[in-house]
Amino acid sequence: MKKHPIDKLVAYSLKGGFPQFVFIVDIFLGAIALTYTPREEGPQIVVPMIDVWVDVPNLSARQVERQVTVLLEKLLKQVPCIEHIYSA
């Protein structure tokens, strides 16, 4: 009885030849991909953001928080599409 090609392939893979072949090809293709993939240290990612600086002389940090920061955050939260607000 003649063996089917699939049977030959299964027998070959069970002997260990096919997985070794796939491993070597994967290492080779991975090295090629790593060599030709463009990279840069500082990718140009656009992050929509705005910084708001408020200078209030002669007030303590607690007073600035109460009289400026809290009120300004409430106003900025009313602007559509704003997801996060951070204060420092």
PDB file of N, CA, C and O in Angstrom, chain B, residues numbered from 101:
ATOM      1  N   MET B 101       0.836  -1.172   0.000  1.00  0.00           N
ATOM      2  CA  MET B 101       0.000   0.000   0.000  1.00  0.00           C
ATOM      3  C   MET B 101       0.890   1.247   0.000  1.00  0.00           C
ATOM      4  O   MET B 101       1.864   1.335   0.747  1.00  0.00           O
ATOM      5  N   LYS B 102       0.537   2.184  -0.836  1.00  0.00           N
ATOM      6  CA  LYS B 102       1.319   3.403  -0.987  1.00  0.00           C
ATOM      7  C   LYS B 102       0.924   4.404   0.099  1.00  0.00           C
ATOM      8  O   LYS B 102      -0.257   4.584   0.396  1.00  0.00           O
ATOM      9  N   LYS B 103       1.957   5.065   0.698  1.00  0.00           N
ATOM     10  CA  LYS B 103       1.692   6.042   1.763  1.00  0.00           C
ATOM     11  C   LYS B 103       1.251   7.371   1.159  1.00  0.00           C
ATOM     12  O   LYS B 103       1.758   7.807   0.125  1.00  0.00           O
ATOM     13  N   HIS B 104       0.310   7.991   1.825  1.00  0.00           N
ATOM     14  CA  HIS B 104      -0.185   9.295   1.430  1.00  0.00           C
ATOM     15  C   HIS B 104       0.864  10.351   1.803  1.00  0.00           C
ATOM     16  O   HIS B 104       1.578  10.170   2.789  1.00  0.00           O
ATOM     17  N   PRO B 105       0.976  11.450   1.038  1.00  0.00           N
ATOM     18  CA  PRO B 105       1.975  12.483   1.366  1.00  0.00           C
ATOM     19  C   PRO B 105       1.800  13.080   2.761  1.00  0.00           C
ATOM     20  O   PRO B 105       2.776  13.471   3.400  1.00  0.00           O
ATOM     21  N   ILE B 106       0.557  13.149   3.229  1.00  0.00           N
ATOM     22  CA  ILE B 106       0.316  13.670   4.584  1.00  0.00           C
ATOM     23  C   ILE B 106       0.934  12.732   5.606  1.00  0.00           C
ATOM     24  O   ILE B 106       1.516  13.184   6.592  1.00  0.00           O
ATOM     25  N   ASP B 107       0.813  11.423   5.381  1.00  0.00           N
ATOM     26  CA  ASP B 107       1.408  10.452   6.294  1.00  0.00           C
ATOM     27  C   ASP B 107       2.925  10.614   6.346  1.00  0.00           C
ATOM     28  O   ASP B 107       3.527  10.518   7.415  1.00  0.00           O
ATOM     29  N   LYS B 108       3.542  10.862   5.185  1.00  0.00           N
ATOM     30  CA  LYS B 108       4.990  11.069   5.143  1.00  0.00           C
ATOM     31  C   LYS B 108       5.378  12.335   5.918  1.00  0.00           C
ATOM     32  O   LYS B 108       6.374  12.347   6.641  1.00  0.00           O
ATOM     33  N   LEU B 109       4.577  13.403   5.758  1.00  0.00           N
ATOM     34  CA  LEU B 109       4.852  14.642   6.451  1.00  0.00           C
ATOM     35  C   LEU B 109       4.733  14.466   7.968  1.00  0.00           C
ATOM     36  O   LEU B 109       5.558  14.975   8.726  1.00  0.00           O
ATOM     37  N   VAL B 110       3.708  13.745   8.397  1.00  0.00           N
ATOM     38  CA  VAL B 110       3.523  13.500   9.829  1.00  0.00           C
ATOM     39  C   VAL B 110       4.670  12.659  10.368  1.00  0.00           C
ATOM     40  O   VAL B 110       5.197  12.945  11.443  1.00  0.00           O
ATOM     41  N   ALA B 111       5.054  11.639   9.641  1.00  0.00           N
ATOM     42  CA  ALA B 111       6.167  10.798  10.083  1.00  0.00           C
ATOM     43  C   ALA B 111       7.460  11.604  10.155  1.00  0.00           C
ATOM     44  O   ALA B 111       8.242  11.444  11.092  1.00  0.00           O
ATOM     45  N   TYR B 112       7.685  12.465   9.175  1.00  0.00           N
ATOM     46  CA  TYR B 112       8.890  13.307   9.169  1.00  0.00           C
ATOM     47  C   TYR B 112       8.887  14.265  10.361  1.00  0.00           C
ATOM     48  O   TYR B 112       9.916  14.462  11.008  1.00  0.00           O
ATOM     49  N   SER B 113       7.710  14.866  10.652  1.00  0.00           N
ATOM     50  CA  SER B 113       7.647  15.817  11.754  1.00  0.00           C
ATOM     51  C   SER B 113       7.822  15.108  13.095  1.00  0.00           C
ATOM     52  O   SER B 113       8.388  15.683  14.025  1.00  0.00           O
ATOM     53  N   LEU B 114       7.350  13.880  13.210  1.00  0.00           N
ATOM     54  CA  LEU B 114       7.514  13.143  14.452  1.00  0.00           C
ATOM     55  C   LEU B 114       8.964  12.734  14.695  1.00  0.00           C
ATOM     56  O   LEU B 114       9.357  12.512  15.840  1.00  0.00           O
ATOM     57  N   LYS B 115       9.753  12.633  13.645  1.00  0.00           N
ATOM     58  CA  LYS B 115      11.170  12.311  13.795  1.00  0.00           C
ATOM     59  C   LYS B 115      11.953  13.517  14.315  1.00  0.00           C
ATOM     60  O   LYS B 115      13.075  13.357  14.794  1.00  0.00           O
ATOM     61  N   GLY B 116      11.390  14.700  14.231  1.00  0.00           N
ATOM     62  CA  GLY B 116      12.052  15.880  14.757  1.00  0.00           C
ATOM     63  C   GLY B 116      12.624  16.781  13.689  1.00  0.00           C
ATOM     64  O   GLY B 116      13.146  17.845  14.021  1.00  0.00           O
ATOM     65  N   GLY B 117      12.554  16.417  12.448  1.00  0.00           N
ATOM     66  CA  GLY B 117      13.135  17.223  11.386  1.00  0.00           C
ATOM     67  C   GLY B 117      12.316  18.462  11.076  1.00  0.00           C
ATOM     68  O   GLY B 117      12.877  19.541  10.885  1.00  0.00           O
ATOM     69  N   PHE B 118      11.019  18.325  11.024  1.00  0.00           N
ATOM     70  CA  PHE B 118      10.176  19.452  10.643  1.00  0.00           C
ATOM     71  C   PHE B 118      10.179  20.569  11.702  1.00  0.00           C
ATOM     72  O   PHE B 118      10.347  21.733  11.337  1.00  0.00           O
ATOM     73  N   PRO B 119      10.002  20.265  12.986  1.00  0.00           N
ATOM     74  CA  PRO B 119      10.053  21.348  13.978  1.00  0.00           C
ATOM     75  C   PRO B 119      11.402  22.071  13.984  1.00  0.00           C
ATOM     76  O   PRO B 119      11.445  23.285  14.186  1.00  0.00           O
ATOM     77  N   GLN B 120      12.483  21.358  13.771  1.00  0.00           N
ATOM     78  CA  GLN B 120      13.796  21.992  13.704  1.00  0.00           C
ATOM     79  C   GLN B 120      13.886  22.914  12.487  1.00  0.00           C
ATOM     80  O   GLN B 120      14.443  24.008  12.572  1.00  0.00           O
ATOM     81  N   PHE B 121      13.346  22.475  11.374  1.00  0.00           N
ATOM     82  CA  PHE B 121      13.337  23.289  10.161  1.00  0.00           C
ATOM     83  C   PHE B 121      12.533  24.576  10.383  1.00  0.00           C
ATOM     84  O   PHE B 121      12.985  25.663  10.023  1.00  0.00           O
ATOM     85  N   VAL B 122      11.340  24.449  10.977  1.00  0.00           N
ATOM     86  CA  VAL B 122      10.498  25.607  11.241  1.00  0.00           C
ATOM     87  C   VAL B 122      11.206  26.569  12.200  1.00  0.00           C
ATOM     88  O   VAL B 122      11.149  27.784  12.011  1.00  0.00           O
ATOM     89  N   PHE B 123      11.870  26.033  13.225  1.00  0.00           N
ATOM     90  CA  PHE B 123      12.589  26.862  14.180  1.00  0.00           C
ATOM     91  C   PHE B 123      13.704  27.647  13.491  1.00  0.00           C
ATOM     92  O   PHE B 123      13.857  28.843  13.738  1.00  0.00           O
ATOM     93  N   ILE B 124      14.465  27.004  12.650  1.00  0.00           N
ATOM     94  CA  ILE B 124      15.574  27.671  11.952  1.00  0.00           C
ATOM     95  C   ILE B 124      15.044  28.743  11.003  1.00  0.00           C
ATOM     96  O   ILE B 124      15.608  29.835  10.927  1.00  0.00           O
ATOM     97  N   VAL B 125      13.966  28.441  10.279  1.00  0.00           N
ATOM     98  CA  VAL B 125      13.365  29.421   9.365  1.00  0.00           C
ATOM     99  C   VAL B 125      12.822  30.609  10.156  1.00  0.00           C
ATOM    100  O   VAL B 125      12.975  31.757   9.737  1.00  0.00           O
ATOM    101  N   ASP B 126      12.185  30.337  11.303  1.00  0.00           N
ATOM    102  CA  ASP B 126      11.655  31.433  12.127  1.00  0.00           C
ATOM    103  C   ASP B 126      12.768  32.335  12.649  1.00  0.00           C
ATOM    104  O   ASP B 126      12.622  33.557  12.645  1.00  0.00           O
ATOM    105  N   ILE B 127      13.855  31.762  13.089  1.00  0.00           N
ATOM    106  CA  ILE B 127      14.987  32.564  13.568  1.00  0.00           C
ATOM    107  C   ILE B 127      15.536  33.418  12.430  1.00  0.00           C
ATOM    108  O   ILE B 127      15.827  34.598  12.623  1.00  0.00           O
ATOM    109  N   PHE B 128      15.676  32.836  11.268  1.00  0.00           N
ATOM    110  CA  PHE B 128      16.201  33.554  10.108  1.00  0.00           C
ATOM    111  C   PHE B 128      15.269  34.706   9.708  1.00  0.00           C
ATOM    112  O   PHE B 128      15.732  35.825   9.487  1.00  0.00           O
ATOM    113  N   LEU B 129      13.963  34.440   9.614  1.00  0.00           N
ATOM    114  CA  LEU B 129      13.005  35.480   9.242  1.00  0.00           C
ATOM    115  C   LEU B 129      12.902  36.561  10.325  1.00  0.00           C
ATOM    116  O   LEU B 129      12.724  37.736  10.006  1.00  0.00           O
ATOM    117  N   GLY B 130      13.009  36.178  11.588  1.00  0.00           N
ATOM    118  CA  GLY B 130      12.987  37.150  12.670  1.00  0.00           C
ATOM    119  C   GLY B 130      14.192  38.083  12.611  1.00  0.00           C
ATOM    120  O   GLY B 130      14.065  39.282  12.861  1.00  0.00           O
ATOM    121  N   ALA B 131      15.362  37.532  12.281  1.00  0.00           N
ATOM    122  CA  ALA B 131      16.563  38.364  12.157  1.00  0.00           C
ATOM    123  C   ALA B 131      16.422  39.343  10.994  1.00  0.00           C
ATOM    124  O   ALA B 131      16.839  40.497  11.099  1.00  0.00           O
ATOM    125  N   ILE B 132      15.842  38.895   9.902  1.00  0.00           N
ATOM    126  CA  ILE B 132      15.620  39.785   8.754  1.00  0.00           C
ATOM    127  C   ILE B 132      14.636  40.891   9.137  1.00  0.00           C
ATOM    128  O   ILE B 132      14.867  42.059   8.823  1.00  0.00           O
ATOM    129  N   ALA B 133      13.538  40.532   9.815  1.00  0.00           N
ATOM    130  CA  ALA B 133      12.541  41.529  10.218  1.00  0.00           C
ATOM    131  C   ALA B 133      13.151  42.536  11.188  1.00  0.00           C
ATOM    132  O   ALA B 133      12.871  43.731  11.100  1.00  0.00           O
ATOM    133  N   LEU B 134      13.972  42.062  12.100  1.00  0.00           N
ATOM    134  CA  LEU B 134      14.611  42.959  13.064  1.00  0.00           C
ATOM    135  C   LEU B 134      15.576  43.908  12.377  1.00  0.00           C
ATOM    136  O   LEU B 134      15.704  45.066  12.776  1.00  0.00           O
ATOM    137  N   THR B 135      16.251  43.426  11.350  1.00  0.00           N
ATOM    138  CA  THR B 135      17.209  44.260  10.628  1.00  0.00           C
ATOM    139  C   THR B 135      16.519  45.354   9.819  1.00  0.00           C
ATOM    140  O   THR B 135      16.999  46.486   9.774  1.00  0.00           O
ATOM    141  N   TYR B 136      15.405  45.027   9.183  1.00  0.00           N
ATOM    142  CA  TYR B 136      14.763  45.969   8.268  1.00  0.00           C
ATOM    143  C   TYR B 136      13.609  46.766   8.859  1.00  0.00           C
ATOM    144  O   TYR B 136      13.034  47.605   8.166  1.00  0.00           O
ATOM    145  N   THR B 137      13.252  46.531  10.123  1.00  0.00           N
ATOM    146  CA  THR B 137      12.182  47.298  10.743  1.00  0.00           C
ATOM    147  C   THR B 137      12.729  48.647  11.191  1.00  0.00           C
ATOM    148  O   THR B 137      13.689  48.692  11.961  1.00  0.00           O
ATOM    149  N   PRO B 138      12.138  49.752  10.724  1.00  0.00           N
ATOM    150  CA  PRO B 138      12.650  51.070  11.122  1.00  0.00           C
ATOM    151  C   PRO B 138      12.364  51.343  12.603  1.00  0.00           C
ATOM    152  O   PRO B 138      11.298  51.014  13.122  1.00  0.00           O
ATOM    153  N   ARG B 139      13.350  51.953  13.259  1.00  0.00           N
ATOM    154  CA  ARG B 139      13.215  52.295  14.672  1.00  0.00           C
ATOM    155  C   ARG B 139      13.750  53.701  14.879  1.00  0.00           C
ATOM    156  O   ARG B 139      14.629  54.163  14.152  1.00  0.00           O
ATOM    157  N   GLU B 140      13.203  54.372  15.887  1.00  0.00           N
ATOM    158  CA  GLU B 140      13.758  55.656  16.288  1.00  0.00           C
ATOM    159  C   GLU B 140      13.603  55.777  17.792  1.00  0.00           C
ATOM    160  O   GLU B 140      12.686  55.206  18.383  1.00  0.00           O
ATOM    161  N   GLU B 141      14.509  56.526  18.406  1.00  0.00           N
ATOM    162  CA  GLU B 141      14.503  56.640  19.860  1.00  0.00           C
ATOM    163  C   GLU B 141      13.296  57.403  20.373  1.00  0.00           C
ATOM    164  O   GLU B 141      12.690  57.002  21.366  1.00  0.00           O
ATOM    165  N   GLY B 142      12.944  58.474  19.725  1.00  0.00           N
ATOM    166  CA  GLY B 142      11.808  59.282  20.161  1.00  0.00           C
ATOM    167  C   GLY B 142      10.754  59.325  19.089  1.00  0.00           C
ATOM    168  O   GLY B 142      10.728  60.269  18.299  1.00  0.00           O
ATOM    169  N   PRO B 143       9.871  58.325  19.030  1.00  0.00           N
ATOM    170  CA  PRO B 143       8.859  58.338  17.974  1.00  0.00           C
ATOM    171  C   PRO B 143       7.943  59.549  18.104  1.00  0.00           C
ATOM    172  O   PRO B 143       7.657  60.013  19.208  1.00  0.00           O
ATOM    173  N   GLN B 144       7.498  60.042  16.981  1.00  0.00           N
ATOM    174  CA  GLN B 144       6.655  61.236  16.941  1.00  0.00           C
ATOM    175  C   GLN B 144       5.203  60.836  17.174  1.00  0.00           C
ATOM    176  O   GLN B 144       4.452  60.594  16.229  1.00  0.00           O
ATOM    177  N   ILE B 145       4.822  60.771  18.441  1.00  0.00           N
ATOM    178  CA  ILE B 145       3.460  60.418  18.816  1.00  0.00           C
ATOM    179  C   ILE B 145       2.727  61.708  19.162  1.00  0.00           C
ATOM    180  O   ILE B 145       3.200  62.501  19.976  1.00  0.00           O
ATOM    181  N   VAL B 146       1.587  61.910  18.550  1.00  0.00           N
ATOM    182  CA  VAL B 146       0.811  63.120  18.804  1.00  0.00           C
ATOM    183  C   VAL B 146      -0.158  62.836  19.945  1.00  0.00           C
ATOM    184  O   VAL B 146      -1.037  61.982  19.831  1.00  0.00           O
ATOM    185  N   VAL B 147       0.013  63.557  21.034  1.00  0.00           N
ATOM    186  CA  VAL B 147      -0.880  63.427  22.183  1.00  0.00           C
ATOM    187  C   VAL B 147      -1.538  64.786  22.393  1.00  0.00           C
ATOM    188  O   VAL B 147      -0.873  65.745  22.785  1.00  0.00           O
ATOM    189  N   PRO B 148      -2.845  64.872  22.133  1.00  0.00           N
ATOM    190  CA  PRO B 148      -3.507  66.155  22.326  1.00  0.00           C
ATOM    191  C   PRO B 148      -3.505  66.519  23.813  1.00  0.00           C
ATOM    192  O   PRO B 148      -4.071  65.810  24.644  1.00  0.00           O
ATOM    193  N   MET B 149      -2.860  67.631  24.122  1.00  0.00           N
ATOM    194  CA  MET B 149      -2.695  68.007  25.517  1.00  0.00           C
ATOM    195  C   MET B 149      -2.502  69.517  25.597  1.00  0.00           C
ATOM    196  O   MET B 149      -2.015  70.151  24.660  1.00  0.00           O
ATOM    197  N   ILE B 150      -2.889  70.067  26.721  1.00  0.00           N
ATOM    198  CA  ILE B 150      -2.655  71.482  26.961  1.00  0.00           C
ATOM    199  C   ILE B 150      -2.177  71.636  28.403  1.00  0.00           C
ATOM    200  O   ILE B 150      -2.681  70.973  29.310  1.00  0.00           O
ATOM    201  N   ASP B 151      -1.214  72.506  28.601  1.00  0.00           N
ATOM    202  CA  ASP B 151      -0.730  72.832  29.941  1.00  0.00           C
ATOM    203  C   ASP B 151      -1.231  74.221  30.297  1.00  0.00           C
ATOM    204  O   ASP B 151      -1.122  75.158  29.506  1.00  0.00           O
ATOM    205  N   VAL B 152      -1.782  74.342  31.501  1.00  0.00           N
ATOM    206  CA  VAL B 152      -2.248  75.633  31.990  1.00  0.00           C
ATOM    207  C   VAL B 152      -1.431  75.962  33.230  1.00  0.00           C
ATOM    208  O   VAL B 152      -1.481  75.237  34.224  1.00  0.00           O
ATOM    209  N   TRP B 153      -0.682  77.051  33.171  1.00  0.00           N
ATOM    210  CA  TRP B 153       0.132  77.502  34.301  1.00  0.00           C
ATOM    211  C   TRP B 153      -0.512  78.753  34.889  1.00  0.00           C
ATOM    212  O   TRP B 153      -0.817  79.708  34.173  1.00  0.00           O
ATOM    213  N   VAL B 154      -0.711  78.731  36.195  1.00  0.00           N
ATOM    214  CA  VAL B 154      -1.285  79.887  36.875  1.00  0.00           C
ATOM    215  C   VAL B 154      -0.309  80.297  37.976  1.00  0.00           C
ATOM    216  O   VAL B 154       0.055  79.485  38.827  1.00  0.00           O
ATOM    217  N   ASP B 155       0.105  81.544  37.956  1.00  0.00           N
ATOM    218  CA  ASP B 155       1.022  82.070  38.955  1.00  0.00           C
ATOM    219  C   ASP B 155       0.252  83.017  39.865  1.00  0.00           C
ATOM    220  O   ASP B 155      -0.262  84.045  39.423  1.00  0.00           O
ATOM    221  N   VAL B 156       0.181  82.651  41.152  1.00  0.00           N
ATOM    222  CA  VAL B 156      -0.531  83.481  42.117  1.00  0.00           C
ATOM    223  C   VAL B 156       0.459  83.829  43.234  1.00  0.00           C
ATOM    224  O   VAL B 156       0.704  83.015  44.124  1.00  0.00           O
ATOM    225  N   PRO B 157       1.019  85.027  43.184  1.00  0.00           N
ATOM    226  CA  PRO B 157       1.987  85.398  44.224  1.00  0.00           C
ATOM    227  C   PRO B 157       1.310  85.657  45.570  1.00  0.00           C
ATOM    228  O   PRO B 157       0.137  86.024  45.630  1.00  0.00           O
ATOM    229  N   ASN B 158       2.063  85.463  46.630  1.00  0.00           N
ATOM    230  CA  ASN B 158       1.654  85.772  48.003  1.00  0.00           C
ATOM    231  C   ASN B 158       0.502  84.914  48.521  1.00  0.00           C
ATOM    232  O   ASN B 158      -0.213  85.338  49.429  1.00  0.00           O
ATOM    233  N   LEU B 159       0.308  83.730  47.968  1.00  0.00           N
ATOM    234  CA  LEU B 159      -0.695  82.799  48.499  1.00  0.00           C
ATOM    235  C   LEU B 159      -0.013  81.483  48.845  1.00  0.00           C
ATOM    236  O   LEU B 159       0.942  81.073  48.186  1.00  0.00           O
ATOM    237  N   SER B 160      -0.508  80.834  49.875  1.00  0.00           N
ATOM    238  CA  SER B 160       0.035  79.520  50.237  1.00  0.00           C
ATOM    239  C   SER B 160      -0.503  78.473  49.257  1.00  0.00           C
ATOM    240  O   SER B 160      -1.434  78.737  48.496  1.00  0.00           O
ATOM    241  N   ALA B 161       0.088  77.305  49.291  1.00  0.00           N
ATOM    242  CA  ALA B 161      -0.339  76.226  48.390  1.00  0.00           C
ATOM    243  C   ALA B 161      -1.791  75.847  48.642  1.00  0.00           C
ATOM    244  O   ALA B 161      -2.541  75.585  47.701  1.00  0.00           O
ATOM    245  N   ARG B 162      -2.183  75.818  49.890  1.00  0.00           N
ATOM    246  CA  ARG B 162      -3.576  75.475  50.217  1.00  0.00           C
ATOM    247  C   ARG B 162      -4.545  76.534  49.686  1.00  0.00           C
ATOM    248  O   ARG B 162      -5.620  76.190  49.193  1.00  0.00           O
ATOM    249  N   GLN B 163      -4.189  77.792  49.779  1.00  0.00           N
ATOM    250  CA  GLN B 163      -5.043  78.871  49.264  1.00  0.00           C
ATOM    251  C   GLN B 163      -5.148  78.811  47.740  1.00  0.00           C
ATOM    252  O   GLN B 163      -6.223  79.017  47.177  1.00  0.00           O
ATOM    253  N   VAL B 164      -4.026  78.527  47.078  1.00  0.00           N
ATOM    254  CA  VAL B 164      -4.053  78.397  45.615  1.00  0.00           C
ATOM    255  C   VAL B 164      -4.954  77.238  45.209  1.00  0.00           C
ATOM    256  O   VAL B 164      -5.718  77.340  44.249  1.00  0.00           O
ATOM    257  N   GLU B 165      -4.858  76.137  45.948  1.00  0.00           N
ATOM    258  CA  GLU B 165      -5.712  74.992  45.631  1.00  0.00           C
ATOM    259  C   GLU B 165      -7.183  75.359  45.775  1.00  0.00           C
ATOM    260  O   GLU B 165      -7.987  75.052  44.896  1.00  0.00           O
ATOM    261  N   ARG B 166      -7.537  76.009  46.873  1.00  0.00           N
ATOM    262  CA  ARG B 166      -8.935  76.352  47.130  1.00  0.00           C
ATOM    263  C   ARG B 166      -9.467  77.425  46.193  1.00  0.00           C
ATOM    264  O   ARG B 166     -10.585  77.314  45.691  1.00  0.00           O
ATOM    265  N   GLN B 167      -8.675  78.460  45.957  1.00  0.00           N
ATOM    266  CA  GLN B 167      -9.173  79.622  45.230  1.00  0.00           C
ATOM    267  C   GLN B 167      -8.936  79.562  43.720  1.00  0.00           C
ATOM    268  O   GLN B 167      -9.609  80.256  42.957  1.00  0.00           O
ATOM    269  N   VAL B 168      -7.986  78.739  43.292  1.00  0.00           N
ATOM    270  CA  VAL B 168      -7.661  78.720  41.860  1.00  0.00           C
ATOM    271  C   VAL B 168      -7.846  77.327  41.268  1.00  0.00           C
ATOM    272  O   VAL B 168      -8.622  77.140  40.330  1.00  0.00           O
ATOM    273  N   THR B 169      -7.135  76.359  41.816  1.00  0.00           N
ATOM    274  CA  THR B 169      -7.079  75.034  41.186  1.00  0.00           C
ATOM    275  C   THR B 169      -8.446  74.366  41.108  1.00  0.00           C
ATOM    276  O   THR B 169      -8.843  73.889  40.045  1.00  0.00           O
ATOM    277  N   VAL B 170      -9.158  74.328  42.209  1.00  0.00           N
ATOM    278  CA  VAL B 170     -10.458  73.646  42.217  1.00  0.00           C
ATOM    279  C   VAL B 170     -11.418  74.306  41.235  1.00  0.00           C
ATOM    280  O   VAL B 170     -12.109  73.621  40.481  1.00  0.00           O
ATOM    281  N   LEU B 171     -11.460  75.634  41.244  1.00  0.00           N
ATOM    282  CA  LEU B 171     -12.366  76.354  40.338  1.00  0.00           C
ATOM    283  C   LEU B 171     -11.963  76.149  38.871  1.00  0.00           C
ATOM    284  O   LEU B 171     -12.819  75.947  38.009  1.00  0.00           O
ATOM    285  N   LEU B 172     -10.664  76.202  38.599  1.00  0.00           N
ATOM    286  CA  LEU B 172     -10.187  76.025  37.227  1.00  0.00           C
ATOM    287  C   LEU B 172     -10.475  74.613  36.721  1.00  0.00           C
ATOM    288  O   LEU B 172     -10.849  74.432  35.562  1.00  0.00           O
ATOM    289  N   GLU B 173     -10.303  73.610  37.588  1.00  0.00           N
ATOM    290  CA  GLU B 173     -10.619  72.233  37.192  1.00  0.00           C
ATOM    291  C   GLU B 173     -12.102  72.082  36.860  1.00  0.00           C
ATOM    292  O   GLU B 173     -12.455  71.415  35.888  1.00  0.00           O
ATOM    293  N   LYS B 174     -12.959  72.692  37.654  1.00  0.00           N
ATOM    294  CA  LYS B 174     -14.405  72.626  37.373  1.00  0.00           C
ATOM    295  C   LYS B 174     -14.729  73.248  36.023  1.00  0.00           C
ATOM    296  O   LYS B 174     -15.541  72.710  35.270  1.00  0.00           O
ATOM    297  N   LEU B 175     -14.104  74.370  35.713  1.00  0.00           N
ATOM    298  CA  LEU B 175     -14.329  75.011  34.420  1.00  0.00           C
ATOM    299  C   LEU B 175     -13.820  74.151  33.264  1.00  0.00           C
ATOM    300  O   LEU B 175     -14.499  74.002  32.248  1.00  0.00           O
ATOM    301  N   LEU B 176     -12.628  73.590  33.425  1.00  0.00           N
ATOM    302  CA  LEU B 176     -12.049  72.781  32.338  1.00  0.00           C
ATOM    303  C   LEU B 176     -12.822  71.487  32.105  1.00  0.00           C
ATOM    304  O   LEU B 176     -12.855  70.989  30.980  1.00  0.00           O
ATOM    305  N   LYS B 177     -13.442  70.933  33.143  1.00  0.00           N
ATOM    306  CA  LYS B 177     -14.232  69.700  32.974  1.00  0.00           C
ATOM    307  C   LYS B 177     -15.470  69.932  32.114  1.00  0.00           C
ATOM    308  O   LYS B 177     -16.044  68.981  31.584  1.00  0.00           O
ATOM    309  N   GLN B 178     -15.881  71.184  31.973  1.00  0.00           N
ATOM    310  CA  GLN B 178     -17.056  71.499  31.161  1.00  0.00           C
ATOM    311  C   GLN B 178     -16.741  71.503  29.664  1.00  0.00           C
ATOM    312  O   GLN B 178     -17.650  71.479  28.835  1.00  0.00           O
ATOM    313  N   VAL B 179     -15.463  71.534  29.326  1.00  0.00           N
ATOM    314  CA  VAL B 179     -15.076  71.527  27.912  1.00  0.00           C
ATOM    315  C   VAL B 179     -15.296  70.117  27.364  1.00  0.00           C
ATOM    316  O   VAL B 179     -14.839  69.148  27.970  1.00  0.00           O
ATOM    317  N   PRO B 180     -15.994  69.982  26.215  1.00  0.00           N
ATOM    318  CA  PRO B 180     -16.245  68.651  25.660  1.00  0.00           C
ATOM    319  C   PRO B 180     -14.951  67.949  25.261  1.00  0.00           C
ATOM    320  O   PRO B 180     -13.975  68.596  24.881  1.00  0.00           O
ATOM    321  N   CYS B 181     -14.951  66.642  25.348  1.00  0.00           N
ATOM    322  CA  CYS B 181     -13.859  65.747  24.931  1.00  0.00           C
ATOM    323  C   CYS B 181     -12.649  65.761  25.870  1.00  0.00           C
ATOM    324  O   CYS B 181     -11.631  65.152  25.542  1.00  0.00           O
ATOM    325  N   ILE B 182     -12.721  66.413  26.992  1.00  0.00           N
ATOM    326  CA  ILE B 182     -11.616  66.358  27.952  1.00  0.00           C
ATOM    327  C   ILE B 182     -11.838  65.117  28.824  1.00  0.00           C
ATOM    328  O   ILE B 182     -12.885  64.955  29.451  1.00  0.00           O
ATOM    329  N   GLU B 183     -10.828  64.251  28.844  1.00  0.00           N
ATOM    330  CA  GLU B 183     -10.935  63.000  29.585  1.00  0.00           C
ATOM    331  C   GLU B 183     -10.251  63.058  30.940  1.00  0.00           C
ATOM    332  O   GLU B 183     -10.785  62.541  31.921  1.00  0.00           O
ATOM    333  N   HIS B 184      -9.070  63.682  31.012  1.00  0.00           N
ATOM    334  CA  HIS B 184      -8.289  63.674  32.254  1.00  0.00           C
ATOM    335  C   HIS B 184      -7.801  65.094  32.559  1.00  0.00           C
ATOM    336  O   HIS B 184      -7.414  65.847  31.665  1.00  0.00           O
ATOM    337  N   ILE B 185      -7.833  65.430  33.842  1.00  0.00           N
ATOM    338  CA  ILE B 185      -7.299  66.706  34.299  1.00  0.00           C
ATOM    339  C   ILE B 185      -6.384  66.402  35.488  1.00  0.00           C
ATOM    340  O   ILE B 185      -6.775  65.710  36.428  1.00  0.00           O
ATOM    341  N   TYR B 186      -5.169  66.931  35.428  1.00  0.00           N
ATOM    342  CA  TYR B 186      -4.193  66.732  36.492  1.00  0.00           C
ATOM    343  C   TYR B 186      -3.752  68.083  37.024  1.00  0.00           C
ATOM    344  O   TYR B 186      -3.590  69.037  36.264  1.00  0.00           O
ATOM    345  N   SER B 187      -3.562  68.160  38.319  1.00  0.00           N
ATOM    346  CA  SER B 187      -3.080  69.398  38.927  1.00  0.00           C
ATOM    347  C   SER B 187      -1.862  69.093  39.793  1.00  0.00           C
ATOM    348  O   SER B 187      -1.743  68.029  40.401  1.00  0.00           O
ATOM    349  N   ALA B 188      -0.973  70.065  39.820  1.00  0.00           N
ATOM    350  CA  ALA B 188       0.211  69.920  40.680  1.00  0.00           C
ATOM    351  C   ALA B 188       0.554  71.269  41.262  1.00  0.00           C
ATOM    352  O   ALA B 188       1.517  71.389  42.019  1.00  0.00           O
TER     353      ALA B 188
END
